[in-house]
Amino acid sequence: MGSPGPATISLAGIGTGFGFRKGVPYLLGIILGTVGVLILIATGVSALVLAIPAFITGLTVLATLYILYLAWKIATAPVLASNKATSTAPSLMSGFFLAIANPKAFAAIGAVYTSHTLINGDIFADSLIKILALAVVIVIVNSAWLLLGSSFSRVLSNEKQGRIANIVFGIMLLVSVALALVTL
């Protein structure tokens, strides 16, 4: 959790292209969606849903199309601070959709969630502690990626450098998705 992947790269790209404040709704969507993935894993619902091959294929296609759109939006985001005031950053729902469609989130959270038992003999308490701890990690890590991207925004006030950074973040998002799809 927290390593570069579709959600974290998109947060850094949005921070660079739109700034921290305009990226907060998207950040909240990523957080809510990722916590949703955590709850799906904790309750076992994800295992039932992912047992349906047609659902997996459909979700993968939709997620890929959406991430292509998001990569384009990041790569073509305005560069200069004066342009940020008039541009529209991706919404809370955009972040939520990316988070729940992110294959890396299911893999990483599933691995972390199932790897240890914190409270022996009480499945409910064990699950609750894991959910709370991982939710805190999700908030901190994703906020840090948006903050990292927004710090680039202040450094990259030159239009050429800013455009290159936005394009690089867009490409990194595409590469992270390709890597996630290859490892499925």
C-alpha positions, 0 to 999 in steps of 0.5 A: 500500500502506498507504492506507485499505482493508479490511485497514487500516481493520479493523485500526484498528477492531479496535485501537479496539474490542479494544486492541493486544494482543487485536488481534495474532492478527488482525494476524498473519492480515492479515500472513500473508494479505497476504504470501500475496497477494504470493507469489501475484502474484510467482509468477503464480498469481493471474493464472491463478486470476483468469482464471476468472470464476466464481472471481472472482464467488464470491470477491467474494461471500464477501469481501463477506459476510465484510467485512459481518460484520467491520464489524458486529463492529467497530461493536458491539465493547465500548467500555470497557476493562473490557469488553475483557477479556471480549470476543473479537477476530477471530482470526488466520484472520479476518485471513488470510481478509480479506487474501486476499479483499481486492481492494485488496491484489491491486491495490496489491501488483500495481501496486507489484510489477510497476512496477519491476525492481530486479535486471536479468537475474536474475528470481529475485533480483529477485523475492526482493528485492521479496518481502522488501522488500514483506513488511517494508512489510506488517508495518510498515504493518499494525502501525501501523494496529493501533497507531493504532486502539489509541491511539484506544481509550485516548483514547475511554474515554467510552462514547458517544465509543467507541461512535461511533468503533466505528460510524465504523470499521465504516462506513469498512470498508464504504465502503472495500470499496464503493470497492474493488468499484466500481474492479474 
